[in-house]
Amino acid sequence: MKTYLFEKEAFKKLFDSLLNSGLSFEYSQKKHQISYTDSGENCIKIRLPLNINFDAKKNVIQEQEFLNYVLIMIRSGIGSVGFFENFVNERHKVFRAYMVRKKQGKSQIKHLKTKGKSRAGSRVRLQETLDFFDDINERLREHFEEFRIDRIGISCSETLIPYLYGGKVGTPFEKQDSRIFKIPKHIQNPTYEVLMETNEFLLKAEIKVSEQGREILAGYFSSNDSEQIDEEEEDW
């Protein structure tokens, strides 16, 4: 399987071509993704740009007129929150905390899961962790109180999710909020630069194709508007 990124205008042309190809397709609102099949075989998956809507009843795409959203990216010891007004970053903040045990390179949360409670240094790290998530949620509450928020993008490991939702300061949204979407990209170090790169990524179409799909779309991947970013095996 290969993965490509398409700029918005190039994606529109590709979508029109696929619409006339006779391929069967399904749309997932949760993933904002269209999956195409040929002779019953999955061959193409397209994660639509954040600024493109898909009307499943009419089978048409249209540009999102206005969208406010937050991107929340969290790893052990570092997190970033960005507020985007109509796709442009208006506010951002990076949060840091002393959460990692230096010798083992393991976060205090993971250590507690395997070893249980420990010494003073561990308690300091745990308190830093709790304060870290409270600070993030305080920031989010400010955005939600001041602005209308249409979408909520989150990248956070499963280990840390309970701390995001279970702190002294709660999130300004419920865990099952329909506005939430998982950021479809691995975020190793959520700095400000990575926050901006992730936003640019979400504003492009991400297209994954099998060998069969590459044959169908052969002409499109020679375009300057597409960029191959990965090649890997995937269970379709």
C-alpha positions in Angstrom: 0.0 0.0 0.0 1.2 3.5 -0.8 0.0 6.8 0.8 -0.1 10.2 -1.0 -1.1 13.7 0.0 -3.1 15.8 -2.4 -3.6 19.5 -2.4 -7.3 20.5 -2.2 -7.7 21.5 -5.8 -6.0 18.4 -7.1 -8.2 16.3 -4.8 -11.3 17.8 -6.3 -10.3 16.7 -9.8 -9.4 13.2 -8.5 -12.8 13.0 -6.8 -14.7 13.9 -10.0 -12.8 11.2 -11.8 -13.6 8.6 -9.2 -17.2 9.6 -9.2 -17.4 8.7 -12.9 -15.3 5.5 -12.6 -18.1 3.2 -11.5 -16.3 2.1 -8.4 -18.5 1.4 -5.3 -17.8 3.5 -2.3 -18.7 4.1 1.4 -18.3 7.2 3.5 -17.4 7.2 7.1 -18.4 10.4 8.9 -16.3 9.5 12.0 -13.1 9.1 10.0 -14.2 11.7 7.3 -13.1 9.0 4.8 -14.3 7.6 1.5 -13.5 3.9 0.8 -13.6 2.6 -2.8 -14.0 -1.0 -3.9 -13.4 -2.6 -7.3 -15.0 -6.0 -7.9 -15.5 -6.3 -4.2 -11.9 -5.6 -3.3 -10.9 -2.5 -1.3 -8.5 -0.5 -3.4 -8.6 3.2 -2.5 -9.2 5.1 0.8 -9.4 8.9 0.9 -9.3 10.9 4.1 -10.9 14.1 3.0 -9.4 17.5 3.8 -10.7 19.2 6.9 -12.0 22.1 4.8 -14.1 19.8 2.5 -17.5 18.4 3.3 -19.1 15.3 1.7 -22.8 15.1 1.1 -23.5 11.4 1.2 -27.0 11.8 -0.2 -26.0 13.8 -3.3 -22.5 12.3 -3.6 -20.9 15.7 -3.9 -18.1 17.5 -2.1 -18.2 21.2 -1.2 -15.9 23.5 0.6 -16.5 24.2 4.2 -17.5 27.9 4.4 -16.3 28.5 8.0 -14.9 26.2 10.6 -13.5 26.8 14.1 -11.6 23.9 15.7 -9.0 23.0 18.3 -6.1 20.5 17.9 -5.0 18.7 21.1 -1.8 16.7 21.0 -0.4 15.1 24.1 2.6 12.8 24.9 4.4 12.1 28.2 5.9 15.4 29.3 4.7 17.6 26.5 1.4 18.7 25.0 0.2 21.4 22.6 -3.2 23.0 22.1 -4.1 25.2 19.1 -7.2 27.1 18.4 -7.9 27.6 14.6 -10.4 30.1 13.4 -11.5 29.3 9.9 -8.4 27.1 9.4 -5.9 29.7 10.6 -4.1 29.4 13.9 -5.1 32.2 16.2 -3.9 30.9 19.6 -1.5 28.2 20.7 0.3 27.0 23.7 2.8 24.3 24.5 2.8 22.6 27.9 5.6 20.7 29.5 5.9 18.6 32.6 8.4 16.5 34.5 6.7 13.2 33.9 9.5 10.8 32.7 11.7 8.7 34.9 15.2 9.5 33.7 16.9 6.1 34.1 14.1 4.0 32.6 12.8 6.6 30.1 9.3 5.6 31.3 6.5 8.0 32.2 5.4 8.0 35.8 1.9 6.8 34.8 3.3 3.7 33.1 5.6 3.1 36.1 2.6 3.1 38.5 0.7 0.7 36.3 3.6 -1.9 36.5 5.2 -1.1 39.9 2.6 0.6 42.0 3.3 3.6 44.3 6.9 4.6 45.1 9.0 7.3 46.5 9.0 11.1 46.8 10.4 11.7 43.4 7.6 9.6 41.9 5.0 11.5 43.8 6.4 14.8 42.4 6.2 13.4 38.9 2.6 12.3 39.5 1.6 15.7 40.8 3.4 17.3 37.8 1.3 15.0 35.5 -2.0 16.0 37.2 -1.1 19.7 37.0 -0.1 19.2 33.4 -3.6 18.0 32.4 -5.3 20.6 34.5 -3.4 23.3 32.7 -4.3 21.9 29.3 -8.0 21.8 30.3 -7.9 25.3 31.7 -6.6 26.5 28.3 -9.3 24.5 26.5 -12.0 26.0 28.7 -10.9 29.4 27.8 -11.3 28.7 24.1 -14.7 27.0 24.5 -16.0 29.9 26.5 -14.8 32.5 24.1 -15.4 30.9 20.7 -17.8 28.5 18.9 -15.9 25.2 18.4 -17.0 23.0 15.5 -14.5 20.2 15.6 -12.1 18.8 18.2 -9.0 17.0 16.9 -7.1 14.8 19.5 -3.9 12.8 19.5 -3.3 11.3 22.9 -2.0 7.8 23.9 -4.5 5.5 25.5 -2.5 5.5 28.7 -3.0 9.2 29.1 -6.6 9.5 28.0 -8.0 8.9 31.6 -6.0 11.8 32.9 -7.3 14.1 30.1 -10.9 13.4 31.1 -10.5 12.6 34.8 -8.6 15.5 36.3 -9.6 18.1 38.8 -10.2 20.5 35.9 -12.4 18.7 33.4 -12.5 19.0 29.6 -15.1 21.4 28.2 -16.6 18.5 26.2 -17.7 14.9 26.9 -15.6 11.9 25.9 -18.3 10.9 23.3 -18.8 14.4 21.9 -19.7 14.1 18.2 -17.3 16.9 17.3 -14.2 14.8 18.3 -12.0 13.2 15.6 -8.8 11.3 16.1 -5.9 13.0 14.4 -4.9 10.5 11.7 -1.2 10.8 12.2 1.4 9.7 14.6 2.6 12.6 16.7 5.9 11.9 18.5 6.8 15.3 19.8 3.9 17.8 19.8 5.8 21.1 19.6 4.4 24.3 18.1 6.1 23.4 14.7 4.5 20.0 14.7 1.1 21.5 15.6 1.4 23.7 12.5 2.5 20.8 10.3 -0.4 18.7 11.5 -2.8 21.4 10.6 -1.4 21.6 7.1 -1.6 17.8 6.9 -5.3 17.9 7.8 -6.0 20.5 5.1 -4.8 18.0 2.4 -6.4 14.8 1.2 -4.6 11.7 2.3 -5.0 8.9 -0.2 -4.1 5.3 0.4 -4.0 2.9 -2.5 -3.5 -0.8 -3.0 -1.6 -2.2 -6.1 -5.0 -2.4 -7.8 -5.8 1.2 -6.8 -2.4 2.4 -8.2 -3.3 1.0 -11.6 -6.7 2.8 -11.5 -5.1 6.1 -10.5 -1.7 5.8 -12.3 -2.0 9.1 -14.1 -2.6 11.2 -11.0 0.5 10.3 -9.1 2.8 11.9 -11.7 1.2 15.3 -10.9 3.2 17.9 -9.0 0.2 18.3 -6.7 0.6 15.0 -5.1 3.3 13.8 -2.7 4.1 10.2 -1.8 4.6 10.1 2.0 4.6 6.4 2.9 4.6 2.8 1.8 3.5 0.1 4.1 1.4 -3.0 4.4 -2.1 -2.6 5.8 -5.0 -4.9 6.5 -7.7 -3.4 4.4 
